[in-house]
Amino acid sequence: MALACEVCGKKPSFGNTISHAHNVRRRRWNPNLRRVKAVVKGVHKHLRVCTACIRAGRVKKAA
């Protein structure tokens, strides 16, 4: 199961954590994914969608 939004394709982004002593180590920022029951082409499906897509209305939730 990939850690990516099924609507917009948002995936983890990578960078560095830098302490006050300037110790550098790799880290990653994961997208805030939620499992949502949505309507896709008239069919109810479970999708892993980021909260940005839910708030923007790109996902039609199934009642």
PyMOL Python script that loads the backbone (N, CA, C, O; Angstrom):
from pymol import cmd

cmd.read_pdbstr("""\
ATOM      1  N   MET A   1       0.838  -1.169   0.000  1.00  0.00           N
ATOM      2  CA  MET A   1       0.000   0.000   0.000  1.00  0.00           C
ATOM      3  C   MET A   1       0.886   1.235   0.000  1.00  0.00           C
ATOM      4  O   MET A   1       1.607   1.490   0.965  1.00  0.00           O
ATOM      5  N   ALA A   2       0.831   1.995  -1.074  1.00  0.00           N
ATOM      6  CA  ALA A   2       1.686   3.170  -1.204  1.00  0.00           C
ATOM      7  C   ALA A   2       1.179   4.303  -0.319  1.00  0.00           C
ATOM      8  O   ALA A   2      -0.025   4.436  -0.096  1.00  0.00           O
ATOM      9  N   LEU A   3       2.092   5.106   0.176  1.00  0.00           N
ATOM     10  CA  LEU A   3       1.737   6.253   1.001  1.00  0.00           C
ATOM     11  C   LEU A   3       1.529   7.459   0.088  1.00  0.00           C
ATOM     12  O   LEU A   3       2.291   8.425   0.127  1.00  0.00           O
ATOM     13  N   ALA A   4       0.470   7.382  -0.744  1.00  0.00           N
ATOM     14  CA  ALA A   4       0.197   8.444  -1.710  1.00  0.00           C
ATOM     15  C   ALA A   4      -1.299   8.651  -1.820  1.00  0.00           C
ATOM     16  O   ALA A   4      -2.079   7.713  -1.658  1.00  0.00           O
ATOM     17  N   CYS A   5      -1.696   9.888  -2.098  1.00  0.00           N
ATOM     18  CA  CYS A   5      -3.102  10.234  -2.295  1.00  0.00           C
ATOM     19  C   CYS A   5      -3.552   9.664  -3.639  1.00  0.00           C
ATOM     20  O   CYS A   5      -2.855   9.804  -4.644  1.00  0.00           O
ATOM     21  N   GLU A   6      -4.723   9.019  -3.650  1.00  0.00           N
ATOM     22  CA  GLU A   6      -5.224   8.418  -4.888  1.00  0.00           C
ATOM     23  C   GLU A   6      -5.896   9.440  -5.800  1.00  0.00           C
ATOM     24  O   GLU A   6      -6.250   9.105  -6.931  1.00  0.00           O
ATOM     25  N   VAL A   7      -6.081  10.675  -5.340  1.00  0.00           N
ATOM     26  CA  VAL A   7      -6.704  11.709  -6.166  1.00  0.00           C
ATOM     27  C   VAL A   7      -5.641  12.598  -6.798  1.00  0.00           C
ATOM     28  O   VAL A   7      -5.597  12.745  -8.020  1.00  0.00           O
ATOM     29  N   CYS A   8      -4.781  13.194  -5.968  1.00  0.00           N
ATOM     30  CA  CYS A   8      -3.798  14.147  -6.497  1.00  0.00           C
ATOM     31  C   CYS A   8      -2.399  13.549  -6.634  1.00  0.00           C
ATOM     32  O   CYS A   8      -1.536  14.148  -7.274  1.00  0.00           O
ATOM     33  N   GLY A   9      -2.162  12.374  -6.041  1.00  0.00           N
ATOM     34  CA  GLY A   9      -0.856  11.731  -6.164  1.00  0.00           C
ATOM     35  C   GLY A   9       0.204  12.275  -5.226  1.00  0.00           C
ATOM     36  O   GLY A   9       1.395  12.036  -5.429  1.00  0.00           O
ATOM     37  N   LYS A  10      -0.223  13.015  -4.187  1.00  0.00           N
ATOM     38  CA  LYS A  10       0.739  13.588  -3.240  1.00  0.00           C
ATOM     39  C   LYS A  10       1.449  12.464  -2.495  1.00  0.00           C
ATOM     40  O   LYS A  10       0.806  11.548  -1.982  1.00  0.00           O
ATOM     41  N   LYS A  11       2.788  12.537  -2.437  1.00  0.00           N
ATOM     42  CA  LYS A  11       3.624  11.508  -1.805  1.00  0.00           C
ATOM     43  C   LYS A  11       4.493  12.155  -0.735  1.00  0.00           C
ATOM     44  O   LYS A  11       4.514  13.380  -0.617  1.00  0.00           O
ATOM     45  N   PRO A  12       5.217  11.342   0.055  1.00  0.00           N
ATOM     46  CA  PRO A  12       6.112  11.936   1.053  1.00  0.00           C
ATOM     47  C   PRO A  12       7.171  12.813   0.395  1.00  0.00           C
ATOM     48  O   PRO A  12       7.680  12.495  -0.680  1.00  0.00           O
ATOM     49  N   SER A  13       7.498  13.932   1.064  1.00  0.00           N
ATOM     50  CA  SER A  13       8.602  14.767   0.609  1.00  0.00           C
ATOM     51  C   SER A  13       9.739  14.629   1.602  1.00  0.00           C
ATOM     52  O   SER A  13       9.509  14.354   2.780  1.00  0.00           O
ATOM     53  N   PHE A  14      10.953  14.817   1.140  1.00  0.00           N
ATOM     54  CA  PHE A  14      12.139  14.543   1.940  1.00  0.00           C
ATOM     55  C   PHE A  14      12.948  15.802   2.176  1.00  0.00           C
ATOM     56  O   PHE A  14      12.911  16.741   1.382  1.00  0.00           O
ATOM     57  N   GLY A  15      13.679  15.806   3.277  1.00  0.00           N
ATOM     58  CA  GLY A  15      14.521  16.941   3.607  1.00  0.00           C
ATOM     59  C   GLY A  15      15.404  16.606   4.787  1.00  0.00           C
ATOM     60  O   GLY A  15      15.652  15.435   5.073  1.00  0.00           O
ATOM     61  N   ASN A  16      15.877  17.627   5.470  1.00  0.00           N
ATOM     62  CA  ASN A  16      16.769  17.446   6.605  1.00  0.00           C
ATOM     63  C   ASN A  16      16.171  18.033   7.878  1.00  0.00           C
ATOM     64  O   ASN A  16      15.471  19.045   7.845  1.00  0.00           O
ATOM     65  N   THR A  17      16.464  17.369   9.013  1.00  0.00           N
ATOM     66  CA  THR A  17      16.221  17.956  10.318  1.00  0.00           C
ATOM     67  C   THR A  17      17.549  18.544  10.769  1.00  0.00           C
ATOM     68  O   THR A  17      18.567  17.851  10.779  1.00  0.00           O
ATOM     69  N   ILE A  18      17.543  19.826  11.143  1.00  0.00           N
ATOM     70  CA  ILE A  18      18.784  20.482  11.542  1.00  0.00           C
ATOM     71  C   ILE A  18      18.631  20.968  12.975  1.00  0.00           C
ATOM     72  O   ILE A  18      17.744  21.771  13.265  1.00  0.00           O
ATOM     73  N   SER A  19      19.487  20.490  13.876  1.00  0.00           N
ATOM     74  CA  SER A  19      19.427  20.882  15.277  1.00  0.00           C
ATOM     75  C   SER A  19      20.140  22.210  15.490  1.00  0.00           C
ATOM     76  O   SER A  19      20.731  22.763  14.562  1.00  0.00           O
ATOM     77  N   HIS A  20      20.080  22.722  16.730  1.00  0.00           N
ATOM     78  CA  HIS A  20      20.775  23.972  17.041  1.00  0.00           C
ATOM     79  C   HIS A  20      22.288  23.821  16.885  1.00  0.00           C
ATOM     80  O   HIS A  20      22.981  24.789  16.570  1.00  0.00           O
ATOM     81  N   ALA A  21      22.802  22.605  17.104  1.00  0.00           N
ATOM     82  CA  ALA A  21      24.225  22.354  16.918  1.00  0.00           C
ATOM     83  C   ALA A  21      24.554  22.045  15.452  1.00  0.00           C
ATOM     84  O   ALA A  21      25.676  21.664  15.121  1.00  0.00           O
ATOM     85  N   HIS A  22      23.552  22.216  14.586  1.00  0.00           N
ATOM     86  CA  HIS A  22      23.662  21.985  13.143  1.00  0.00           C
ATOM     87  C   HIS A  22      24.007  20.527  12.818  1.00  0.00           C
ATOM     88  O   HIS A  22      24.712  20.247  11.849  1.00  0.00           O
ATOM     89  N   ASN A  23      23.495  19.599  13.649  1.00  0.00           N
ATOM     90  CA  ASN A  23      23.562  18.188  13.291  1.00  0.00           C
ATOM     91  C   ASN A  23      22.450  17.937  12.265  1.00  0.00           C
ATOM     92  O   ASN A  23      21.291  18.290  12.482  1.00  0.00           O
ATOM     93  N   VAL A  24      22.830  17.324  11.151  1.00  0.00           N
ATOM     94  CA  VAL A  24      21.886  17.147  10.053  1.00  0.00           C
ATOM     95  C   VAL A  24      21.571  15.673   9.902  1.00  0.00           C
ATOM     96  O   VAL A  24      22.471  14.836   9.834  1.00  0.00           O
ATOM     97  N   ARG A  25      20.259  15.357   9.848  1.00  0.00           N
ATOM     98  CA  ARG A  25      19.840  13.986   9.552  1.00  0.00           C
ATOM     99  C   ARG A  25      18.609  14.033   8.657  1.00  0.00           C
ATOM    100  O   ARG A  25      17.841  14.995   8.685  1.00  0.00           O
ATOM    101  N   ARG A  26      18.435  12.996   7.874  1.00  0.00           N
ATOM    102  CA  ARG A  26      17.347  12.953   6.900  1.00  0.00           C
ATOM    103  C   ARG A  26      16.016  12.713   7.608  1.00  0.00           C
ATOM    104  O   ARG A  26      15.955  12.022   8.625  1.00  0.00           O
ATOM    105  N   ARG A  27      14.970  13.286   7.063  1.00  0.00           N
ATOM    106  CA  ARG A  27      13.617  13.036   7.549  1.00  0.00           C
ATOM    107  C   ARG A  27      12.653  13.116   6.382  1.00  0.00           C
ATOM    108  O   ARG A  27      13.036  13.501   5.278  1.00  0.00           O
ATOM    109  N   ARG A  28      11.403  12.752   6.625  1.00  0.00           N
ATOM    110  CA  ARG A  28      10.413  12.890   5.567  1.00  0.00           C
ATOM    111  C   ARG A  28       9.094  13.390   6.130  1.00  0.00           C
ATOM    112  O   ARG A  28       8.736  13.107   7.273  1.00  0.00           O
ATOM    113  N   TRP A  29       8.384  14.138   5.304  1.00  0.00           N
ATOM    114  CA  TRP A  29       7.069  14.656   5.647  1.00  0.00           C
ATOM    115  C   TRP A  29       6.048  13.819   4.886  1.00  0.00           C
ATOM    116  O   TRP A  29       6.052  13.792   3.655  1.00  0.00           O
ATOM    117  N   ASN A  30       5.173  13.134   5.625  1.00  0.00           N
ATOM    118  CA  ASN A  30       4.160  12.286   5.008  1.00  0.00           C
ATOM    119  C   ASN A  30       2.876  13.074   4.775  1.00  0.00           C
ATOM    120  O   ASN A  30       2.541  13.953   5.569  1.00  0.00           O
ATOM    121  N   PRO A  31       2.151  12.773   3.697  1.00  0.00           N
ATOM    122  CA  PRO A  31       0.861  13.426   3.495  1.00  0.00           C
ATOM    123  C   PRO A  31      -0.148  12.927   4.522  1.00  0.00           C
ATOM    124  O   PRO A  31      -0.078  11.783   4.970  1.00  0.00           O
ATOM    125  N   ASN A  32      -1.081  13.790   4.887  1.00  0.00           N
ATOM    126  CA  ASN A  32      -2.105  13.451   5.878  1.00  0.00           C
ATOM    127  C   ASN A  32      -3.229  12.711   5.160  1.00  0.00           C
ATOM    128  O   ASN A  32      -4.153  13.333   4.638  1.00  0.00           O
ATOM    129  N   LEU A  33      -3.147  11.377   5.134  1.00  0.00           N
ATOM    130  CA  LEU A  33      -4.091  10.555   4.377  1.00  0.00           C
ATOM    131  C   LEU A  33      -5.216  10.042   5.267  1.00  0.00           C
ATOM    132  O   LEU A  33      -4.999   9.722   6.435  1.00  0.00           O
ATOM    133  N   ARG A  34      -6.415   9.967   4.707  1.00  0.00           N
ATOM    134  CA  ARG A  34      -7.582   9.414   5.372  1.00  0.00           C
ATOM    135  C   ARG A  34      -8.232   8.415   4.435  1.00  0.00           C
ATOM    136  O   ARG A  34      -8.242   8.603   3.219  1.00  0.00           O
ATOM    137  N   ARG A  35      -8.777   7.347   5.010  1.00  0.00           N
ATOM    138  CA  ARG A  35      -9.497   6.341   4.221  1.00  0.00           C
ATOM    139  C   ARG A  35     -10.944   6.801   4.144  1.00  0.00           C
ATOM    140  O   ARG A  35     -11.629   6.902   5.161  1.00  0.00           O
ATOM    141  N   VAL A  36     -11.406   7.080   2.917  1.00  0.00           N
ATOM    142  CA  VAL A  36     -12.720   7.676   2.709  1.00  0.00           C
ATOM    143  C   VAL A  36     -13.521   6.796   1.758  1.00  0.00           C
ATOM    144  O   VAL A  36     -12.993   6.294   0.766  1.00  0.00           O
ATOM    145  N   LYS A  37     -14.806   6.615   2.072  1.00  0.00           N
ATOM    146  CA  LYS A  37     -15.697   5.935   1.137  1.00  0.00           C
ATOM    147  C   LYS A  37     -16.248   6.995   0.203  1.00  0.00           C
ATOM    148  O   LYS A  37     -16.961   7.902   0.634  1.00  0.00           O
ATOM    149  N   ALA A  38     -15.918   6.883  -1.080  1.00  0.00           N
ATOM    150  CA  ALA A  38     -16.254   7.919  -2.050  1.00  0.00           C
ATOM    151  C   ALA A  38     -16.972   7.319  -3.250  1.00  0.00           C
ATOM    152  O   ALA A  38     -16.953   6.108  -3.473  1.00  0.00           O
ATOM    153  N   VAL A  39     -17.603   8.201  -4.011  1.00  0.00           N
ATOM    154  CA  VAL A  39     -18.288   7.795  -5.242  1.00  0.00           C
ATOM    155  C   VAL A  39     -17.362   8.074  -6.404  1.00  0.00           C
ATOM    156  O   VAL A  39     -16.986   9.222  -6.644  1.00  0.00           O
ATOM    157  N   VAL A  40     -16.988   7.017  -7.138  1.00  0.00           N
ATOM    158  CA  VAL A  40     -16.125   7.142  -8.310  1.00  0.00           C
ATOM    159  C   VAL A  40     -16.850   6.512  -9.489  1.00  0.00           C
ATOM    160  O   VAL A  40     -17.058   5.299  -9.527  1.00  0.00           O
ATOM    161  N   LYS A  41     -17.235   7.351 -10.457  1.00  0.00           N
ATOM    162  CA  LYS A  41     -17.954   6.897 -11.663  1.00  0.00           C
ATOM    163  C   LYS A  41     -19.216   6.108 -11.288  1.00  0.00           C
ATOM    164  O   LYS A  41     -19.533   5.096 -11.913  1.00  0.00           O
ATOM    165  N   GLY A  42     -19.929   6.583 -10.263  1.00  0.00           N
ATOM    166  CA  GLY A  42     -21.183   5.951  -9.848  1.00  0.00           C
ATOM    167  C   GLY A  42     -21.018   4.731  -8.957  1.00  0.00           C
ATOM    168  O   GLY A  42     -22.011   4.095  -8.604  1.00  0.00           O
ATOM    169  N   VAL A  43     -19.794   4.389  -8.587  1.00  0.00           N
ATOM    170  CA  VAL A  43     -19.525   3.205  -7.755  1.00  0.00           C
ATOM    171  C   VAL A  43     -18.922   3.665  -6.434  1.00  0.00           C
ATOM    172  O   VAL A  43     -18.060   4.544  -6.414  1.00  0.00           O
ATOM    173  N   HIS A  44     -19.384   3.061  -5.308  1.00  0.00           N
ATOM    174  CA  HIS A  44     -18.821   3.382  -3.998  1.00  0.00           C
ATOM    175  C   HIS A  44     -17.516   2.616  -3.815  1.00  0.00           C
ATOM    176  O   HIS A  44     -17.483   1.391  -3.931  1.00  0.00           O
ATOM    177  N   LYS A  45     -16.430   3.356  -3.525  1.00  0.00           N
ATOM    178  CA  LYS A  45     -15.117   2.741  -3.333  1.00  0.00           C
ATOM    179  C   LYS A  45     -14.444   3.361  -2.120  1.00  0.00           C
ATOM    180  O   LYS A  45     -14.736   4.499  -1.752  1.00  0.00           O
ATOM    181  N   HIS A  46     -13.535   2.601  -1.496  1.00  0.00           N
ATOM    182  CA  HIS A  46     -12.686   3.128  -0.442  1.00  0.00           C
ATOM    183  C   HIS A  46     -11.421   3.674  -1.088  1.00  0.00           C
ATOM    184  O   HIS A  46     -10.766   2.983  -1.868  1.00  0.00           O
ATOM    185  N   LEU A  47     -11.077   4.931  -0.759  1.00  0.00           N
ATOM    186  CA  LEU A  47      -9.891   5.575  -1.306  1.00  0.00           C
ATOM    187  C   LEU A  47      -9.031   6.096  -0.168  1.00  0.00           C
ATOM    188  O   LEU A  47      -9.543   6.442   0.897  1.00  0.00           O
ATOM    189  N   ARG A  48      -7.721   6.153  -0.392  1.00  0.00           N
ATOM    190  CA  ARG A  48      -6.817   6.825   0.545  1.00  0.00           C
ATOM    191  C   ARG A  48      -6.545   8.203  -0.031  1.00  0.00           C
ATOM    192  O   ARG A  48      -5.852   8.353  -1.037  1.00  0.00           O
ATOM    193  N   VAL A  49      -7.117   9.221   0.642  1.00  0.00           N
ATOM    194  CA  VAL A  49      -7.120  10.579   0.102  1.00  0.00           C
ATOM    195  C   VAL A  49      -6.502  11.515   1.122  1.00  0.00           C
ATOM    196  O   VAL A  49      -6.714  11.352   2.324  1.00  0.00           O
ATOM    197  N   CYS A  50      -5.734  12.503   0.653  1.00  0.00           N
ATOM    198  CA  CYS A  50      -5.157  13.491   1.563  1.00  0.00           C
ATOM    199  C   CYS A  50      -6.243  14.472   1.994  1.00  0.00           C
ATOM    200  O   CYS A  50      -7.225  14.680   1.282  1.00  0.00           O
ATOM    201  N   THR A  51      -6.056  15.067   3.158  1.00  0.00           N
ATOM    202  CA  THR A  51      -7.062  15.971   3.709  1.00  0.00           C
ATOM    203  C   THR A  51      -7.203  17.233   2.873  1.00  0.00           C
ATOM    204  O   THR A  51      -8.261  17.862   2.898  1.00  0.00           O
ATOM    205  N   ALA A  52      -6.170  17.622   2.135  1.00  0.00           N
ATOM    206  CA  ALA A  52      -6.275  18.784   1.251  1.00  0.00           C
ATOM    207  C   ALA A  52      -7.304  18.532   0.149  1.00  0.00           C
ATOM    208  O   ALA A  52      -8.052  19.441  -0.211  1.00  0.00           O
ATOM    209  N   CYS A  53      -7.354  17.316  -0.391  1.00  0.00           N
ATOM    210  CA  CYS A  53      -8.342  16.983  -1.427  1.00  0.00           C
ATOM    211  C   CYS A  53      -9.748  16.913  -0.837  1.00  0.00           C
ATOM    212  O   CYS A  53     -10.710  17.306  -1.496  1.00  0.00           O
ATOM    213  N   ILE A  54      -9.882  16.422   0.390  1.00  0.00           N
ATOM    214  CA  ILE A  54     -11.194  16.357   1.032  1.00  0.00           C
ATOM    215  C   ILE A  54     -11.711  17.767   1.268  1.00  0.00           C
ATOM    216  O   ILE A  54     -12.875  18.050   0.985  1.00  0.00           O
ATOM    217  N   ARG A  55     -10.861  18.665   1.787  1.00  0.00           N
ATOM    218  CA  ARG A  55     -11.280  20.044   2.069  1.00  0.00           C
ATOM    219  C   ARG A  55     -11.566  20.820   0.793  1.00  0.00           C
ATOM    220  O   ARG A  55     -12.443  21.684   0.781  1.00  0.00           O
ATOM    221  N   ALA A  56     -10.841  20.527  -0.279  1.00  0.00           N
ATOM    222  CA  ALA A  56     -11.039  21.239  -1.548  1.00  0.00           C
ATOM    223  C   ALA A  56     -12.272  20.747  -2.302  1.00  0.00           C
ATOM    224  O   ALA A  56     -12.678  21.363  -3.288  1.00  0.00           O
ATOM    225  N   GLY A  57     -12.867  19.653  -1.856  1.00  0.00           N
ATOM    226  CA  GLY A  57     -14.063  19.124  -2.513  1.00  0.00           C
ATOM    227  C   GLY A  57     -13.769  18.286  -3.734  1.00  0.00           C
ATOM    228  O   GLY A  57     -14.655  18.089  -4.566  1.00  0.00           O
ATOM    229  N   ARG A  58     -12.558  17.786  -3.870  1.00  0.00           N
ATOM    230  CA  ARG A  58     -12.204  16.947  -5.022  1.00  0.00           C
ATOM    231  C   ARG A  58     -12.730  15.527  -4.864  1.00  0.00           C
ATOM    232  O   ARG A  58     -12.664  14.733  -5.802  1.00  0.00           O
ATOM    233  N   VAL A  59     -13.263  15.196  -3.656  1.00  0.00           N
ATOM    234  CA  VAL A  59     -13.772  13.856  -3.384  1.00  0.00           C
ATOM    235  C   VAL A  59     -15.245  13.974  -3.053  1.00  0.00           C
ATOM    236  O   VAL A  59     -15.627  14.750  -2.177  1.00  0.00           O
ATOM    237  N   LYS A  60     -16.081  13.204  -3.753  1.00  0.00           N
ATOM    238  CA  LYS A  60     -17.507  13.158  -3.458  1.00  0.00           C
ATOM    239  C   LYS A  60     -17.739  11.993  -2.521  1.00  0.00           C
ATOM    240  O   LYS A  60     -17.651  10.835  -2.928  1.00  0.00           O
ATOM    241  N   LYS A  61     -18.043  12.304  -1.228  1.00  0.00           N
ATOM    242  CA  LYS A  61     -18.225  11.249  -0.232  1.00  0.00           C
ATOM    243  C   LYS A  61     -19.533  10.491  -0.476  1.00  0.00           C
ATOM    244  O   LYS A  61     -20.546  11.074  -0.863  1.00  0.00           O
ATOM    245  N   ALA A  62     -19.483   9.176  -0.240  1.00  0.00           N
ATOM    246  CA  ALA A  62     -20.657   8.335  -0.347  1.00  0.00           C
ATOM    247  C   ALA A  62     -21.429   8.397   0.969  1.00  0.00           C
ATOM    248  O   ALA A  62     -20.843   8.308   2.048  1.00  0.00           O
ATOM    249  N   ALA A  63     -22.733   8.546   0.870  1.00  0.00           N
ATOM    250  CA  ALA A  63     -23.552   8.649   2.080  1.00  0.00           C
ATOM    251  C   ALA A  63     -23.902   7.271   2.626  1.00  0.00           C
ATOM    252  O   ALA A  63     -24.588   7.166   3.643  1.00  0.00           O
TER     253      ALA A  63
END
""", "prot")
cmd.dss("prot")
cmd.show_as("cartoon", "prot")
cmd.util.cbc("prot")
cmd.orient("prot")
